[in-house]
């Protein structure tokens, strides 16, 4: 929950507008172009001190690519949101994104052996020796769980993977770090085996403050195994650090990428990480969390903060322009709300969120359960299939089977005239939908099985639908 709140608060800050002087705009443009050059978005040399043309098509295209893979509004301009994203914590490895290479690509070579050793040469004082070892061991396990590789720590001699912490001085690192924030770590592709972390970061475990060593280490190990950066912001291998999550796990794109190099792990192989009996096991990922690429939707809504929330079982996840984010337990955000809900709808009119399950309804203001809820459904049939907010008349629609109810939150509604056939309101939609909602652009979407339907402003299904939920909404097939 803390991670989600952090994202929301940061988004509110970076999207605020301020008036800038011509000099400040120029400085931001130079800062942005340096960033784009540093991380591989610009492949042609630029005279940054003489860059007087803010509308340079080369720079605009590079900005659009950066914004697209960063889940930012694609403007092609050096706006505040873009600058703030560029200033955020990230990996020091270049991004492979440019007009000629927008899809996933390998970072370098691959290890020919399957049993790899690693050595930690020094430790962060924030976690100490044992804490650092546990975090690194846990980071390796994410990868050994999905590919036929094993990793064993050695305390002396030559190791395949060599891990160390460096400050901003030259020391032994050819790419000195920049102090707290910005670049957190970097690594080299096989067969180098070098993985470096910024000693000046506040490395933590199990809390939302500081920088989580386990997650950042897993990212850098991905590079050391041959993975490049992912263009999906919710993937571990995305360039920017997304913060701590107590339910962290690999994204589909991470798994797809590493298995393309090494193949799938034999599920009977239980010795992928060498753990002595006296050492605590790595923090496990939550096995019961649904995979958004295969999970059946219980509900979907445009909820608080104008974010898209999808629900399945005891979990929800948010969906953005670049696909889905990792699932989170429902009751971590909405206290007192059970899983396996039937329907969810957020009213843009009153800022109330309604969840329906069986014969009960839960109503929240923001994230707080309103007094007296849950309540019994008295005007609707139990086990509603779907619910949506209809912007056209600012009413809430409840759907079950092939019929619907329409309800006004503020004015009296004669519910005795319902239900009515859904075909009286919508044209071309399926009966018994799994979910339905109105998106930010006013278009209405229906979901059933692995398909979805989009309705235009005349409430008719657009031509070319239905389409695949996994491919188009969750962006699972790359």
Secondary structure, 3 states (H helix, E strand, C coil): CHHHHHHHHHHHHHCCCCCCCHHHHHHHHHHHHHHHHHCCCCCCCCCHHHCCCCCCHHHHHHHHHHHHHCCCCCCCCCCHHHHHHHCCCEECCCCCCECCECCCCECCCCCCCCEEEEEECCCCCCCHHHHHHHHHHHHHHHHHCCCCCEEEECCCCCCCEEEEEECCCCCCCCCCCCCCCCEEEEECCCCCCEEEEECCCCEECCCCCCEEHHHHHHHHHHHHCCECCECCCCCCCECECCCCCCCCCCCHHHHHHHHHHHCCCCCCCCCCECCCCCCCCCCCCCCCCCCCCCCCCCEEEECHHHCEEEEECCEEEEEECCEECCCEEHHHHCCCCCCCCCEEEECCCCCEEEEEECCEEEEEECCEECCCCCEECCCCCCCCCEEEEECCCCEEEEEECCEEEEECCCCCCCHHHCCEEHHHCCECCCCCCCEEEECCCCCEEEEECCEEEEECCCCEECCCCCEEHHHHHCCCCC
